[in-house]
Amino acid sequence: MLTKHLLLLLPLFLNPEAHAFVNPRVALTPSPTILFAGFGASTKGGGSKKKGKGSKKTGGIPTPLKPKKQWDYYGKLKKETRVPVGVRIADDVDGEWFRVGHVKSVGGEYTAYAVLRQRALLAEHAKRLFPVQMKANAKLEWGYFEYGEDKNEDGSSVEWTVLDTKEFDSLASPKNAEKEIGFEGYCDKASGYYCNYHEGKLVGESVDAANSKYA
């Protein structure tokens, strides 16, 4: 019996740093995995709840639209007539209009809705194209004009149709709303917005070309 105990203690004499008693079950048990919220762990209360469609509007303000998505919708409305759109500074004595691009709507029946629903995109692009004229706090008006109209006596295009943002909620809208309207701005080389290239060459319409064409 004494010989057996000596054999058990022999490793301690040979290696002083060795542990005399090791529980193999503890040693082989892997450490528990730590989960963080959003990376596999459930959040308190069973996870976040998805908002319903009705929550997309808060206080009557429409959900912001994304430029690329509306440009894609514009491209899908191939058979529809494009309508020139622009903005002007409300308190500007000259009342100069700044063309920013075109809108389309399904059947060509929802131009006013297309302009006002996408007015934030028009305003943002106006600031890219006309950074000097478009002050940060400038109050804007939105409008459009139709092709094929008669010219004024001075040779300019007919007056623009000015839209009132207060009338937005009463406007007729397409069945699928913003999915059936689109906006394409004039190419802005500085930012790359709305620029098309073919074989390495820029083929998108610029605001200068548009002004000379539709003046």
C-alpha positions as CSV (number, residue, x, y, z in Angstrom):
1,M,0.0,0.0,0.0
2,L,2.8,2.4,0.9
3,T,4.5,1.6,-2.4
4,K,1.2,2.6,-4.3
5,H,1.1,6.0,-2.5
6,L,4.7,6.7,-3.3
7,L,4.0,6.0,-7.0
8,L,1.2,8.5,-7.0
9,L,3.4,11.2,-5.5
10,L,6.3,10.4,-7.8
11,P,5.3,13.0,-10.5
12,L,5.5,15.8,-7.9
13,F,9.1,15.0,-7.1
14,L,9.9,14.8,-10.8
15,N,8.0,18.0,-11.7
16,P,7.3,20.4,-8.8
17,E,4.9,22.5,-11.0
18,A,2.6,19.6,-11.7
19,H,-0.9,19.5,-10.1
20,A,-1.6,16.5,-8.0
21,F,-5.3,16.3,-8.7
22,V,-6.9,17.1,-12.0
23,N,-10.5,16.5,-12.8
24,P,-10.5,15.4,-16.4
25,R,-14.2,16.3,-16.9
26,V,-13.5,20.0,-15.9
27,A,-10.4,20.2,-18.1
28,L,-12.2,19.0,-21.2
29,T,-15.3,21.1,-20.8
30,P,-15.2,24.0,-23.3
31,S,-15.8,27.5,-22.0
32,P,-19.4,28.8,-22.6
33,T,-20.0,30.9,-25.7
34,I,-20.7,34.6,-24.9
35,L,-23.5,36.0,-27.1
36,F,-24.0,39.7,-27.6
37,A,-27.2,41.5,-28.7
38,G,-27.4,41.6,-32.4
39,F,-24.8,38.7,-32.8
40,G,-26.9,35.7,-31.9
41,A,-28.3,36.6,-28.5
42,S,-31.9,37.3,-28.1
43,T,-32.7,40.8,-26.8
44,K,-34.8,41.5,-23.8
45,G,-38.5,40.8,-24.4
46,G,-38.0,38.4,-27.2
47,G,-36.2,40.6,-29.8
48,S,-37.1,43.8,-31.5
49,K,-40.5,44.1,-33.2
50,K,-40.8,45.0,-36.8
51,K,-42.7,48.2,-37.5
52,G,-45.8,47.9,-39.5
53,K,-46.5,49.8,-42.7
54,G,-48.5,52.4,-40.9
55,S,-45.4,53.5,-38.9
56,K,-43.5,54.6,-42.0
57,K,-45.1,58.0,-41.6
58,T,-44.7,60.2,-38.6
59,G,-46.6,63.3,-38.1
60,G,-47.8,63.3,-41.7
61,I,-44.3,63.5,-43.1
62,P,-43.7,61.0,-45.9
63,T,-40.9,58.4,-45.6
64,P,-37.6,59.8,-47.1
65,L,-36.9,58.4,-50.6
66,K,-33.5,57.1,-51.8
67,P,-32.0,58.7,-54.9
68,K,-30.8,55.5,-56.5
69,K,-34.0,53.7,-56.0
70,Q,-36.1,56.4,-57.5
71,W,-33.6,56.6,-60.4
72,D,-34.2,52.9,-60.9
73,Y,-37.9,53.3,-61.0
74,Y,-37.5,56.2,-63.5
75,G,-35.5,53.8,-65.7
76,K,-38.3,51.2,-65.6
77,L,-40.9,53.7,-66.9
78,K,-39.4,53.5,-70.4
79,K,-42.6,54.3,-72.3
80,E,-43.6,57.3,-70.2
81,T,-42.9,60.9,-71.2
82,R,-40.4,62.6,-69.1
83,V,-41.4,66.0,-67.6
84,P,-38.8,68.7,-66.9
85,V,-38.7,69.8,-63.2
86,G,-37.0,72.4,-61.2
87,V,-36.9,74.6,-58.1
88,R,-36.8,78.3,-57.5
89,I,-36.1,80.4,-54.4
90,A,-39.4,81.6,-53.0
91,D,-38.4,85.1,-52.1
92,D,-36.2,85.7,-55.2
93,V,-37.4,88.8,-57.0
94,D,-36.2,87.5,-60.4
95,G,-38.2,84.2,-59.9
96,E,-35.5,82.3,-61.8
97,W,-36.2,78.6,-62.2
98,F,-33.3,76.1,-61.8
99,R,-33.8,73.0,-63.8
100,V,-32.6,69.9,-62.0
101,G,-33.9,67.0,-64.1
102,H,-37.0,65.1,-65.1
103,V,-39.7,63.0,-63.4
104,K,-41.9,60.2,-64.8
105,S,-45.1,58.7,-63.5
106,V,-47.1,55.6,-64.6
107,G,-49.3,56.6,-67.5
108,G,-48.0,60.1,-67.3
109,E,-50.9,60.9,-65.0
110,Y,-49.2,61.8,-61.7
111,T,-46.7,64.5,-62.5
112,A,-47.7,66.8,-59.6
113,Y,-47.5,63.8,-57.2
114,A,-44.2,62.8,-58.7
115,V,-42.7,66.2,-58.1
116,L,-43.9,66.8,-54.6
117,R,-43.3,63.2,-53.4
118,Q,-39.7,63.5,-54.6
119,R,-39.2,67.1,-53.8
120,A,-36.5,66.4,-51.2
121,L,-34.5,64.7,-54.0
122,L,-35.0,67.7,-56.3
123,A,-33.9,70.1,-53.6
124,E,-30.8,68.0,-52.7
125,H,-29.8,67.8,-56.4
126,A,-30.4,71.6,-56.8
127,K,-27.8,72.2,-54.1
128,R,-25.3,70.0,-56.0
129,L,-25.9,71.7,-59.3
130,F,-26.2,75.2,-58.0
131,P,-24.2,75.4,-54.7
132,V,-23.8,79.1,-54.9
133,Q,-27.4,80.0,-55.5
134,M,-28.9,77.5,-53.2
135,K,-28.3,78.7,-49.7
136,A,-28.7,76.3,-46.8
137,N,-31.7,78.1,-45.4
138,A,-33.3,79.0,-48.7
139,K,-37.1,78.4,-49.0
140,L,-37.8,76.7,-52.2
141,E,-40.8,76.2,-54.6
142,W,-41.2,73.2,-56.9
143,G,-42.6,73.1,-60.4
144,Y,-42.6,71.6,-63.8
145,F,-43.4,72.4,-67.5
146,E,-44.6,70.3,-70.4
147,Y,-42.9,69.7,-73.7
148,G,-44.5,70.8,-76.9
149,E,-46.0,74.0,-75.5
150,D,-46.0,77.4,-77.3
151,K,-43.3,79.9,-76.7
152,N,-43.7,83.2,-75.1
153,E,-43.1,86.4,-77.1
154,D,-39.5,86.6,-75.8
155,G,-38.8,83.1,-77.1
156,S,-38.6,81.5,-73.7
157,S,-40.6,78.5,-72.6
158,V,-44.1,78.9,-71.2
159,E,-44.5,79.6,-67.5
160,W,-43.9,76.8,-65.1
161,T,-46.6,75.1,-63.2
162,V,-45.9,75.9,-59.6
163,L,-46.9,73.3,-57.0
164,D,-48.2,74.0,-53.5
165,T,-46.8,71.5,-51.0
166,K,-49.9,72.0,-48.8
167,E,-51.9,70.2,-51.5
168,F,-49.8,67.1,-51.5
169,D,-52.2,65.0,-49.4
170,S,-55.1,65.8,-51.7
171,L,-53.2,64.7,-54.9
172,A,-54.1,61.6,-56.8
173,S,-51.4,59.0,-56.4
174,P,-50.6,55.8,-58.3
175,K,-51.5,52.5,-56.8
176,N,-48.0,51.6,-55.8
177,A,-47.0,55.1,-54.9
178,E,-43.3,55.9,-55.2
179,K,-42.7,52.6,-57.1
180,E,-44.6,54.1,-60.0
181,I,-42.8,57.4,-60.2
182,G,-39.2,58.3,-60.7
183,F,-36.7,61.1,-60.8
184,E,-33.5,61.5,-62.9
185,G,-31.4,64.5,-62.2
186,Y,-29.0,66.1,-64.7
187,C,-25.6,64.6,-64.5
188,D,-23.4,66.2,-61.8
189,K,-19.7,65.3,-62.6
190,A,-18.5,66.6,-59.2
191,S,-20.5,64.1,-57.2
192,G,-21.2,61.5,-59.9
193,Y,-24.9,61.6,-59.2
194,Y,-27.1,60.6,-62.2
195,C,-24.1,60.2,-64.5
196,N,-24.2,57.5,-67.2
197,Y,-21.1,56.3,-69.0
198,H,-20.6,54.3,-72.2
199,E,-17.2,52.9,-73.1
200,G,-15.6,55.2,-70.5
201,K,-17.3,58.3,-71.9
202,L,-19.9,60.4,-70.0
203,V,-23.2,60.3,-71.8
204,G,-25.5,61.7,-69.1
205,E,-27.3,64.9,-69.9
206,S,-25.8,67.9,-68.1
207,V,-27.7,70.9,-66.8
208,D,-25.9,73.2,-69.3
209,A,-26.9,71.1,-72.2
210,A,-30.5,71.0,-70.9
211,N,-30.7,74.7,-70.5
212,S,-29.5,75.4,-74.0
213,K,-31.9,72.8,-75.4
214,Y,-35.0,73.8,-73.6
215,A,-34.5,77.5,-73.2
